[in-house]
Amino acid sequence: MKNNRILLQDVNLHYASVAYKERSLKSLMAGAFGNNHARSNVADIHALKNISVEINSGERVGLLGHNGAGKSTFLKTVAGLYPVSSGLLKVEGQVRSLFDLSLGFEPDATGRENVLYRGLLLGLSPKFMREKADEIVEFAGLGEFIDYPIKTYSAGMQVRLAFAISTTVGGDILLLDEVIGAGDANFMAKARERITGLIEQAEILVLATHDFSALRSICNRGLVFHHGELVFDGGCDEAVAEYKVINGLAQS
């Protein structure tokens, strides 16, 4: 077993308030005509608060929390998409993340051209992507549409192509954000089979989910987030119970 690890020590992450300020014409006009009451100071968002956790090889970790609790932010921070504001983040091992499938497409380029572009974003070489292109096209099941511009694709077609590209190769550390809806029943069956294979190959799995049964069947450890804080770290059954208590879902 490889010595892969995710380590966070007192990690904090803030979003700049300017990213949340309204920029509509209506708000600008209100400000221009002196409606000071319409203005409000938007505080920076403290998205992750003093997070300390260590995840080692062999662990399958599920993340629970209400929408906005910090699950997806945690995943994207581990993936290196968000820089931490303070604290220590250390990731040892090759990370493969499976979220934001719509990112990385050039709408005016063909599907085949986007196979190369997205592969580069994933850190894969042009040579590797050219070798894998036929396999990706076959898995996505797009037929002749692979040579049409992406802007002519339906949302489902884009997701199928993105999924096929993103799961072509696995990694030591696999980050998953929820279950992926990727098309019709036949494609979903293939997608589940491929995800299962990636999970089995990965040394570390971190899965953000609201599906308690998936958490219990796949994971051996649960982390519960609440308003950016890590409030529980332990067994999956206990994690589900804690989540229900925090969110008022526990049976009386």
C-alpha positions, 0 to 999 in steps of 0.5 A: 500500500502506498503512503498517501495522506491528506493532512489539514491542521487548523485550516481556515478558508475565506471567500472575498466578500466582493464575490458575493456583492450584487452587481445588477444594474438596479443596484448600481442605479440605487447607489448612484442616486444616493439610496444609501439604505440599499447598500450593505456591507457584505462580510467575508465568508468564513467557509472553513473554520479551523479544520484539523483532520488526517486521512490515510491510505486505505480510508474511505471517508464520507462527508455529511452536512447541510447544503453550504456546510462546507463539504464541497469547499473541503473537497475543492480545497483538498483538490487544490482549487481553493487556496487556504487562508491560514493553517497547513494543507498537505496532500501526498498522492495523485489526486483525481477529483470528480466534480464540476463536470461542466468546467473546461469545455470550449464551446466552439471546439468539437467534442473530439478537440475538447477531449484533448483540452480537458485532458490537459486541464486534468494534467494528462499529456496530449499523447495519452489523450490521443491514445485514449480518445477512441475509448472515451468516444465509445464510452460517452456514446455520442456517435457522429456528434463527437465531431460537432461543436460542444455548443450544439450538445445537450446538457446531458451529452456534455456531462456524458463526455466530461464524465468519460474524459474525467474517469479515463484514469484514476488516482491515488486519492479520489474526491467525489461530490455527490452521485452524478446524473449522467444520462439514460439508464444504460449510461448510468449503469456504465457510470456506476460500474466505472466509479466502483472501479475507481473507488476500488483502485484508489488508496483514499476516497473522500465522498460528499453525499446526502445518501446515508445508504451510500455512505454506510456501504462505501465508507468506513469513516464519517465527517460531519460539517456544520456551518464550516466547522468539522463537528464530528469525526468517527464511524458512519452510523454515528456520523449519520446520527450526529447529522440528524441531531444537528439538523433536527432530523432525529426521531423523538 
